[in-house]
Amino acid sequence: MSATPQAPPYSRKNPFPAKLLVGRTLTLPGSEKETRHYEFSLAGAGLQYEPGDSMGIFIKNNPKLVEELLEALHFSGDETVTTKEGETFTIREGLLQHFQITQPSKQFLEAIAEKSATRLELKELLNPERKRDLENYLWGLEIIDFLLDNPSIRFTVEEFVRTLRKLQPRLYSVASSLKAHSEEVHFLVASVRYESHGRMREGVATTYLADRVTLGSEVPMFVHVAKGFRLPEDPSTPVIMVGPGTGLAPFRAYLEERGADGASGKNWLFFGEQRHKCDFFYQEQLEDLQKQGVLTRFDTAFSRDQANKIYVQHRMLEQSKDIFDWLESGAHFFVCGDAARMAKDVDVALHQIIEKHGGKTPEQAAEYVETLRKEKRYKRDVY
């Protein structure tokens, strides 16, 4: 008798349809942001993730933008498209879930430059030496803007599709531990919405989750393993976590995991946002973890609550001696969040702390930090 064939494990090529259980806004009235908490069911998936991992989420574009594009392109939406991989679907379906339809690709810009009466400026900007100028020019502009600004331009369906990139799944850090939430995965996501060039813009994935995924809907997802951003193997190792904004996500998972394991290692969290009264995510849970002794130390930086803006790096410098002592006793140092500014500022503060309390020159402090990196004790998940 032949064995029953095993269902293939869920993966990027075979994502699991996870059902939305909870989607709620964490920010309160008075906040300038919209940050949300999501819980998805993984029941029956057999999926295993570790704190520090991410989930890849397959998303869809905004149907309203799809219809605007079809109108601007003079397409009915029912024309068929065949991809390089041999998949066939209507252009409407393609724009909804297969192609990236906001940021213009180089191929699209080249096609516009070829077809447009005002192509000279764009052609010049496409010169590789003008990369920075092109980035500045494109800020807040999308494919739809070029089509509306050049109404006389015509594309065939095949021509237009050739200029589009594939819509990729988005990676989000898991904000939960399976030991605390069996067969579930949680996320902490800030919805991106802003105005530019007279139009409202939105983050494709963040507003898909916020506006168009209803309770009980299924969203395809898969585990993206991040071995380089894991808790130390020894549960007695102390950890320092710096996670302002949605950078808090993996550290909520870490704390849940260490709490569930009864890990003896000390945990120190630095969290920052704009305002204490409306931007303090998971306040009750974090304060409970403090009472339970899971969260040993907890420092917050609410930048807009006083005249001088205070950020997580300022709180680090205030506690610099203790941070150095923790590092000297083997602590791992984690940073998650904004790469452009926060992570750089935190890195500068870390070097200053080591110089000051280790009695080191800037070069020796840099060596110390490099050693932390090599020993996998300084880990960053920045974006």
N, C-alpha and C positions, 0 to 999 in steps of 0.2 A: 504494500500500500504506500503510495507516494505521500511525502510530508506536505502539509498545507503550506503553500508559498507565503513567505513573510511579506507583509506590506513594507514597502521601502521606507527607510527612516526619513523623517522630515528634514528638509535642507533648503538651500537657496533655490535649487531646481524643483523642489517639491515642498513648497511652504505649507505650514499648518494653518488652517482657517481658524484663528483665535476669536472667540466671541467677546465683545465688549460688555463687561459687567458694570463698570463704574466709570463715569467721566464727569468730574466736577472741578469747578474753578476754585483755586486755593487763594488767589488774591482777593482782597476785600475792597468795598467801595473806598475810593480815595487813592487807589493804586494807579500808576501810569502804565501798568503791564497787565497781561492776562496770562497767568501761569496756571496750568491745569494738571490734575492728577488722573491717571487712567489705570484701570485694572482690567486685564484680559484673562479669560479662562484658557488654560492649556490642558483641560481635562481630556484624557484619552490620547494625548499626543506622545507621551513618553519622552518629552523634551527635558533635557537637563541643562541648566545654566548655572554658572557660579557668579557671586557678586563680583563686579568688575567687567563682566561680559556685556555685550550689547545684543539687541534683537534687530534684525533687518526687517523693516516693515514695507510691504508693497502698497503703494499709494495710487490715488487717481487724481487727475487734474479737475479743476473747477468746471462743471458743465456750462456755466454762464460764459466763461472765457472761451471755451470750445466753440460755442455758437457765435460769439463775436468774431473769432478767427475765420470761421466758415463764411460768414457774411462778407468780411473784408476781402477774402480770397475769391469770392464769387463761386464757391463750391456748394453743392446741395447737401453734402455730408454722406450721401449714399454711394459715392464713387469708391471702387475697391482699390486696395493697396496690397502689394505683396512685398514682404521684407526680404532682406538678404538671406535670412534663415528659412525662407519659404513659407512664412505664415501669411495668411490672407484674411483681411477684415476690411470694414468700411473705414473711410478716412475719419468719420466721426468717432468711431470706436478707437482708432489709432491715436487721435488727439486726446481722447479721454484717458486712456490707460497704457499706451505704449510709447509715446514720444514726450520729450521734454519741450514744453510749449511756452515757457516764460523767457529764460535767458537766451539771447540769440547766439547761435554758434558762429564760428569763423566762416563756415560755408554759407550760412544765411546772409551774413554781412557782405560777403563777396558777391553773392547773387544780387543783393540790393544795390551794391555799388555798380554792378554791371548794368542793371536795368533802370537806375534812377537818373533823373535829369540833373540832380545835385550831387552826382556821385563823386566829384573830385575830392571834396573834404573827407568823405568816408574812405575813399581809395588811399588817400595820404595817411590816414590814421591806421590803416591796415598794414602799413610798413612795420616790420618787426621792431625797428628802432623806436617806434612811437607807442610801444606797448602800454606805458604808464598813461599817456595821453588818451589812448583808446579806452582804458579802464575808467578814467575820469568821465569821459564822454558817455560811456554806457551806463554809468551809475543810475539806477532807478528806471532804466529803459528796458522795455520788453519787446518781443517779436511783434505784438499787436501795434505798438507805437510806430514802428517802421512801415507797417502796412497801411495804417490810417493816415500817416504823413505823406504817403506816396500812392494815392488812390488809383493812379493810372497804371501802376505796375500790375502785370498779370503773370501768374505761375500756373503751369499745369500741375495736376495732383502729384505726378511722379517727380517733377522738378522740386516742388516744395518739400516733399517727404525726404528727398535726398539731402536737404539742408538741416534735417532735424537729428538730434541725438536721442538715444534711447532713454526712457524714463527709468531711473535707477531706484532700487529700494533705499530707504533712509535708515541709518543706524541710530538707535537710541539706547543709552545706558540703561540697564535694568536698575530699578529703584526698589527692589524687593529681594528677599531671600526665600528660596523654596522651603527652607526649614521653618519659616514663619508663615508662609502662604503657600500651602501645598497646591500644586497644579495651577498656579497663577503667576502672572508677570505684571509688574507695575511700572509706570513711567511718569516722569516729571517733565512736562513740556511747556515752553513759553510760546504762545501763539504769536506769529509775526504778522503785523499789520502796520502799514505806513502809507503816506501819500507822497507821490513824486510826479512831476510834470503834469499836475492836474488830475491824476488818476489815483484811486486807492489801489495799493498793491498788497499782496498777501503771500506768506510762505506757503508753498505748495503742500508740504506734508503737514505742517502744524495746523493749518486751517482745515485740511481734509479731516484730521482727527477731531478738531473742535466743532466744525460746522456740519460735516456730512456723514460722519459715522454715528449711527444711532445705537442706543442700548440694544443688545442682542444681535447687532450686525457682526458679520465675520470679516476679519482683516487678515490676509495671508502674511505669515511671518516665520522667521527662522532664527536659530541661535548663531550669533557671530562671536566666536571665542576670542577673548583678549587675554592671553596668558601673561602679558607684560603688565597687567593692571590688577593683580590678584592680591588678596590678603596674604601676609606672611604665613608660611606653613606651620611654624611654631606658634600655637595659640597664646603663649605667654609673652610674645613680642609686643612692645608698645607701638601704637600707630598714631601719627599726627595727620589729620585730614583737613585740607583747605578747599572748601567747595562753596563759593558764592553763587547765588542765583540757582539755575538748574544744575550747576556743578555739584549740588547737594545729592543728586540722584544716586550715584554709586555708594555714597557714604551712608545713606539710609539703609541700603542693602548690607553694607559691611556691619553696621551696628546691629541690625536684625540678626545677621548670621552669628556674630560673636555673642550676642545675647542668648540665642538658641543653643549655641555650643557650650555656654558657660565658660567661655575663654577667659583666662586670668589676665591677659595682657591689657594694659591701660589704653584708653581711647580718648583722644583730644580732637575736638572738632572746632574749626573756624568757619563760620557761616556769615555771609554778608548779603544785604539787599538794600533797597532804597529806604523803606519805612517800616518800623517795628509794628505799627498798628495794622498795616494792610499787606505787608509782603513777607511775613514770617511763616514760611512754609513748614508744615508738620510741627508747629510749636508744641502742641500738647504731647505728641509722641516723643519728641526729643527731650522735653522736660521730664516725662515719665522715665525715659531711659537714664536720665541723670539721677533721678530718685532711686532707681533700681541699682545704680552703681555701674551700669554698662558704659555709660558716657561719663568718663572720669572728669574731663574738663570741657567747658563749652564757652567759646568766646564769639560774640556777635558784633558785626559792624553794620550799622544802618546809616548809609551815607547821607541821606537827606534829613535826618532828625536833628541836625545842628548846623550852625552857620558854616563850619569847616567840614568838608566831606571826609568822612572816615571810612577807610576800606580795610579789607582783611589784612593787607600787608602792614598797616599801621598797628593793628591789634597784635600781630606777630612781633613787631619791634618792641611793643610794650611788655611782652612776655618773653623777651629774647633770652634771658639767662636760663629760664626753665626749658625753652625749646632746645637750647644747646645741651643742657643736661640730659634731656630725653634722647637726643641723637647720640650722645656719648654712651648712653646705656643701651644702645642698639635699636632705637626706634626707627620705623620705616616712615618716610615722609611722602604723602600723596597730595597731588594737586589735580583738580578737575574743573573745567570751564573754559572761559574765553582765552584764546591763545594770544590775540593781538596785544592786549594790554595787561590783564590781570596776571596771567602766568608769568609774564616778563617781570612785573613789579614784585611778585612773590619771590621769584628767583633772585632778584637784586637784594630783597630783604633777607633772604636766607644767607647769601654771601656776607652781608653786613653783620648778621648775628654771629656767624662763625669767626669772622675777623675779630669782632669785639670780645667775645667770650672765650675764644680759643687762643687769643693773643697771636693772631696770624696776620701775615701780609696779605694783600689782595690775591697775589699769586698762590700763596699757600691755601687760602680759603677756596680758591678755584679748584685746587688739587683735592681738597677735602670733599667738595661737592662732586667732583668727578669720581672719586672713590665710592661715594654713596651710590652714584649711578651704576658703576661697574658691579657693585655688590647687590644691585637691584633693590636698594633701599630708598631711592628717590624716583618715584614713578609719576608720570603725568599722562592724563587723558584730556588733551586740550583740542579745541576746535574753533 
